[in-house]
Amino acid sequence: MTIDTLPALDRRTALVSAFTAPKGFGDQTLRDRRADAIELLGGIPDPSVLPARELAEATARVLGQPGLPALQYSRTEGIPALREWIAAREGVPVSRIIVTNGGFHGLALSIQATVERGDLVAVDNPIFPLFLRGLELSAAETLPVRVGREGIDLEELGRLLAEGARPAALYTVPDFHNPTQGSLSLEGRRELVRLAEHYGFVVFADNPYRELRFTGAAPEEEPFNHSERVIHVNTFTKTLGPGLRLGWVVLPESLVSDIVALRSRQDSHSSTFVQAVVADLLTTDPDLFDRTLDRARALYASRACTLAEALEREAPGAFDIEVPAGGLFLWPRLRDDNVEADRLAVDASAEGVDYQRGSFFPSGPGTDAARHLRLAFGDTSEERLAEAAARLGRALRRQRG
């Protein structure tokens, strides 16, 4: 008997137990790398498109303010100037914005405020592993829901809910999903909000790649920002720099006081200094953020195409490759079932190219994540990407003999 033939509630139980991250799933065993290894491992922005000079100028202005307010304590919610800029961009009242120490901090606060010990949490399948670590303190069970090119599978989610699944929350990356690169359409977002409101669960919409769209049009509106059942999480990590450790959450009004109270019992507030610098950067020149994004989008679009074309040139027909519409990753699938994906990663490392194998991303039934490679191109030049593809091609030929 397969999972698909089990009765509804038994099938849900089987799915829950099947979606368990292996112990040490975050560890990579690819070691003894060559000195000239090319690493396509992380979603790292390229330094050339980060506004370093402008940040330096903003820092000087902030440190030149009388009384040095940026070196003092500030409010738990964040400094007003930054919250107001974020609220205007998100199209929500400033009261719903809480500044955080990056995106994962926003997720951690969301989990602590809404998930009780032992609750069921529906999650992307496959999933970005760090979120599962965030769930560990709540001892939550996970219910995997497939993700494809249209984002999280709402038909599967609706079926699981109709069959009796009652998650307290659902986690998804709605734009340029990590790792699959799928994105929810406007109608998909509306349907997810409808399901959340009907069945009473909270959506954690984790959106670090939203601003890195380089083809197609963004949704005309953001339904996530207009529902009491959605916590929308974002960050400046991919746009202004990971080292700033600065992000935000758009909260339902009903959760604001709880999150503020929780935060006040932890780190109190994000760095006043970093907030002040970023607020100055964004408000002194109102067009700077979009100009920064335009440069980043053009660069990443070119690198995505270069890597996809190089893979097809160096390993013709070996992969199903779809160039993403945004984000920082390619997610090619191995076509030949005789190619061992884990062995390929080892052989590729020996050739001098390292990447995240698909099996790094916990997945449940109904996916073929282990047959994929996640190739990050954000901080690697086109010349090096072409060389990485050549090395990967040699690794494939080594296995095929």
C-alpha positions in Angstrom: 0.0 0.0 0.0 1.3 3.4 -0.9 0.7 6.8 0.8 -1.7 7.8 -2.0 -3.9 4.8 -1.3 -4.2 5.3 2.5 -7.4 6.7 4.0 -7.3 10.5 4.3 -6.3 10.8 8.0 -3.8 7.9 7.8 -2.3 9.5 4.7 -1.8 12.8 6.6 -0.1 11.0 9.5 2.2 9.2 7.0 3.1 12.5 5.3 3.8 14.2 8.7 6.2 11.4 9.8 7.8 11.2 6.3 8.8 14.9 6.4 11.6 14.9 8.9 14.9 16.6 8.4 17.7 14.1 9.0 20.0 14.8 11.9 22.8 17.0 10.8 20.9 17.8 7.6 22.7 21.2 7.4 26.2 19.6 7.3 27.9 19.3 3.9 30.4 16.5 3.5 32.1 18.0 0.5 35.6 18.7 1.8 39.2 18.6 0.5 38.2 21.2 -2.0 40.7 22.5 -4.6 42.4 25.8 -3.8 40.6 27.4 -6.9 37.2 25.9 -6.1 34.2 27.7 -7.3 31.4 27.8 -4.7 27.8 28.1 -5.9 26.5 27.4 -2.5 24.7 30.4 -1.0 22.3 33.2 -2.0 24.9 35.8 -1.6 24.5 39.2 -3.3 27.3 40.5 -5.4 29.3 43.3 -3.8 29.3 45.3 -7.0 25.5 46.0 -6.7 25.5 46.9 -3.0 25.4 50.6 -2.3 28.7 50.8 -0.4 29.6 54.4 -1.2 26.1 55.6 -0.4 26.1 53.7 2.9 29.4 55.3 3.9 27.9 58.7 3.1 24.8 57.9 5.1 27.0 56.7 8.0 28.8 60.0 8.0 25.6 62.0 8.1 24.2 59.9 10.9 27.3 60.3 13.0 27.3 64.0 12.4 23.9 64.5 14.0 23.9 66.6 17.3 23.6 64.4 20.3 24.4 61.2 18.3 20.8 59.8 18.6 21.8 56.8 16.5 24.1 55.6 19.3 21.3 55.5 21.9 18.5 53.1 22.7 15.4 53.2 20.5 11.9 51.7 20.4 11.2 48.0 20.2 9.2 48.5 17.0 12.1 50.3 15.2 12.9 53.9 14.5 10.1 55.9 13.0 11.9 57.0 9.8 12.7 53.4 8.8 9.3 52.0 9.7 7.5 54.8 7.7 9.6 54.1 4.6 8.8 50.3 4.9 5.1 50.9 5.5 4.9 53.2 2.5 6.6 50.5 0.3 4.3 47.8 1.7 1.2 49.9 1.5 0.2 49.3 5.1 -0.2 51.5 8.3 3.1 52.0 10.0 1.7 50.5 13.2 1.9 47.1 11.5 5.7 47.2 10.8 8.2 45.8 13.2 11.9 46.1 12.4 13.9 42.8 12.9 17.5 41.5 12.8 17.1 40.0 9.4 14.5 37.7 7.9 15.0 34.7 10.1 14.6 36.8 13.2 11.1 37.8 11.9 10.3 34.1 11.3 11.5 33.2 14.8 9.3 35.9 16.4 6.4 34.7 14.3 6.8 31.1 15.4 7.1 32.0 19.1 4.0 34.2 19.0 1.7 31.8 17.1 2.8 28.2 17.3 2.2 26.1 20.5 4.2 23.1 21.4 3.2 20.1 19.3 1.2 22.1 16.8 1.0 21.1 13.2 2.7 23.4 10.8 2.3 23.0 7.0 5.5 23.7 5.1 7.0 23.9 1.6 8.0 20.6 0.2 11.0 20.8 -0.4 11.8 23.4 2.2 14.6 25.8 3.1 16.1 23.9 6.1 16.7 26.9 8.4 12.9 27.2 9.0 12.8 23.7 10.4 15.5 24.7 12.9 13.3 27.6 14.0 10.5 25.1 14.6 12.6 22.9 16.9 11.9 24.8 20.1 8.2 24.5 19.6 8.4 20.7 18.9 6.0 21.2 16.1 5.0 18.6 13.6 5.3 19.4 9.9 2.9 18.7 7.1 4.6 19.0 3.7 2.9 20.6 0.8 4.5 20.3 -2.7 6.0 23.3 -4.3 6.2 23.7 -8.1 6.7 26.4 -10.7 3.5 28.1 -9.5 4.6 28.0 -5.9 3.0 26.0 -3.1 0.5 23.5 -4.5 -2.9 25.0 -3.4 -4.8 22.0 -4.7 -2.9 19.7 -2.5 -3.2 22.0 0.5 -6.9 22.3 0.0 -7.3 18.6 -0.2 -5.3 18.0 3.0 -7.4 20.6 4.8 -10.6 19.1 3.5 -9.4 15.7 4.7 -9.0 17.0 8.2 -5.5 18.5 8.5 -5.6 21.5 10.9 -2.3 23.3 10.9 -1.8 26.2 13.2 0.4 27.9 10.6 1.8 27.5 7.1 5.3 28.4 5.9 6.1 29.3 2.3 8.5 31.3 0.2 6.1 32.9 -2.3 8.5 34.6 -4.7 11.4 32.7 -6.4 11.1 29.9 -3.9 14.2 28.5 -2.3 15.1 26.0 -3.8 12.6 25.4 -6.5 12.3 29.0 -7.8 8.5 28.7 -8.1 6.3 31.8 -7.5 2.7 32.2 -6.4 0.5 34.2 -8.8 -1.8 37.0 -7.6 -4.7 34.5 -7.8 -2.6 31.9 -5.9 -1.9 34.4 -3.1 -5.6 35.3 -2.9 -6.5 31.6 -2.6 -3.9 31.0 0.0 -5.3 33.9 2.1 -8.8 32.5 1.6 -7.8 29.1 2.9 -6.0 30.6 5.8 -9.0 32.7 6.8 -11.4 29.8 6.3 -9.5 27.2 8.2 -8.0 29.6 10.8 -4.2 29.1 10.3 -1.5 31.8 10.1 0.6 32.1 6.9 4.3 32.9 7.3 5.1 34.4 3.9 8.9 34.5 3.8 9.9 36.9 1.0 13.6 37.7 0.8 13.8 37.4 -3.0 10.7 39.5 -3.8 12.6 42.5 -5.0 14.9 40.5 -7.3 12.5 39.9 -10.1 14.2 40.3 -13.5 11.5 39.1 -15.9 7.7 39.4 -15.9 5.5 41.6 -13.8 5.1 41.6 -10.1 1.6 41.0 -8.7 -0.5 44.2 -9.0 -1.3 44.0 -5.3 -0.1 42.1 -2.3 -3.0 40.2 -0.7 -0.6 39.0 2.1 -0.5 42.6 3.4 -4.3 42.8 3.7 -5.2 39.8 5.8 -5.3 39.2 9.6 -4.1 35.7 8.9 -0.7 36.5 7.3 2.7 37.5 8.7 4.7 38.9 5.8 8.5 38.6 6.4 11.1 40.5 4.4 14.7 41.7 4.7 17.4 44.0 3.3 19.8 41.0 3.2 19.6 40.4 -0.5 19.3 44.0 -1.6 21.5 46.2 0.7 23.7 43.5 2.3 23.5 40.5 4.7 25.9 42.2 7.2 23.4 44.8 8.0 21.2 42.2 9.7 18.1 44.2 9.1 14.6 43.1 8.1 11.0 43.6 9.0 7.6 41.9 9.4 4.2 43.2 8.3 2.0 42.0 11.1 -1.8 41.6 11.5 -3.0 44.4 13.9 -4.1 41.7 16.3 -0.5 40.4 16.7 1.4 43.6 17.0 1.2 44.0 20.8 2.1 40.3 21.3 5.1 40.5 19.1 6.3 43.8 20.7 5.9 42.3 24.1 7.8 39.2 23.1 10.6 41.2 21.5 10.9 43.5 24.5 11.8 40.4 26.6 14.5 39.4 24.2 16.9 41.8 22.4 14.7 44.9 23.0 15.3 46.3 19.5 17.5 46.2 16.4 20.6 48.3 16.2 19.6 51.9 16.4 22.7 52.8 14.5 22.1 50.4 11.6 18.5 51.4 11.4 19.4 55.1 11.3 22.0 54.6 8.5 19.6 52.6 6.4 16.8 55.1 7.0 19.1 58.0 6.0 20.2 56.0 2.9 16.6 55.3 1.8 15.1 58.8 2.5 17.9 61.2 1.5 17.7 59.9 -2.1 14.2 58.4 -2.6 15.2 56.7 -5.9 18.3 55.1 -4.6 16.7 51.8 -3.6 15.1 51.2 -6.9 18.3 52.1 -8.8 20.1 49.6 -6.7 17.6 47.0 -7.5 17.7 47.8 -11.2 21.5 47.1 -11.2 21.1 43.9 -9.2 18.3 42.6 -11.4 20.2 43.2 -14.6 23.3 41.5 -13.2 21.5 38.5 -11.9 19.4 38.0 -15.0 22.6 37.9 -17.1 24.3 35.5 -14.7 21.3 33.2 -14.7 21.2 33.0 -18.5 25.0 32.6 -18.7 24.9 29.6 -16.3 22.0 27.9 -17.9 23.5 28.3 -21.4 26.9 27.1 -20.1 25.4 24.0 -18.6 23.6 23.1 -21.8 26.8 23.6 -23.8 29.1 21.6 -21.4 26.6 18.9 -20.6 24.1 18.7 -23.6 20.8 17.2 -22.6 22.0 16.3 -19.1 19.6 18.6 -17.3 16.1 20.0 -17.4 16.9 23.7 -16.9 14.4 26.5 -16.5 15.9 30.0 -16.2 14.1 31.6 -13.2 12.3 34.9 -13.4 14.2 36.2 -10.4 16.1 35.2 -7.3 19.7 33.9 -7.0 19.5 30.2 -7.9 19.2 27.8 -10.7 17.4 24.4 -9.9 18.4 22.1 -12.8 17.2 18.5 -12.7 19.3 15.5 -13.8 17.5 13.7 -16.6 19.5 10.4 -16.6 18.3 8.3 -13.6 21.6 6.3 -13.9 23.5 9.4 -12.8 23.9 9.2 -9.0 23.2 12.7 -7.7 25.2 12.4 -4.5 28.2 10.9 -6.3 28.0 13.7 -8.8 28.3 16.3 -6.0 31.4 14.5 -4.8 32.9 14.3 -8.3 32.1 17.9 -9.0 33.8 18.9 -5.8 36.9 17.0 -6.9 36.8 19.0 -10.2 36.6 22.2 -8.2 32.9 23.3 -8.1 30.7 23.0 -5.0 26.9 23.5 -4.9 24.0 22.5 -2.7 22.7 19.1 -3.7 18.9 18.8 -3.8 19.0 16.3 -1.0 20.2 19.1 1.3 16.6 20.4 1.2 14.3 18.3 3.3 11.4 16.9 1.2 8.5 14.6 1.6 6.6 12.4 -0.8 5.7 13.7 -4.3 9.0 15.6 -5.0 12.2 14.7 -6.8 14.4 17.3 -5.0 17.2 14.8 -4.7 17.5 14.7 -8.5 18.2 18.4 -8.5 21.2 20.7 -8.0 20.8 24.2 -6.5 23.3 26.4 -8.2 23.8 29.9 -6.7 25.0 32.5 -9.2 24.6 35.8 -7.2 28.3 36.5 -6.3 30.1 34.6 -9.1 31.2 36.3 -12.3 30.0 35.0 -15.7 33.5 33.8 -16.5 33.6 31.7 -13.3 30.1 30.5 -13.9 31.1 29.2 -17.4 34.1 27.5 -15.8 31.9 26.0 -13.1 29.7 24.5 -15.8 32.7 23.1 -17.6 33.9 21.4 -14.4 30.4 20.1 -13.7 30.4 18.7 -17.3 33.7 16.9 -16.6 32.2 15.4 -13.4 29.2 14.1 -15.3 31.5 12.5 -17.9 33.6 10.9 -15.2 30.5 9.2 -13.7 29.2 8.1 -17.1 32.6 6.7 -18.0 
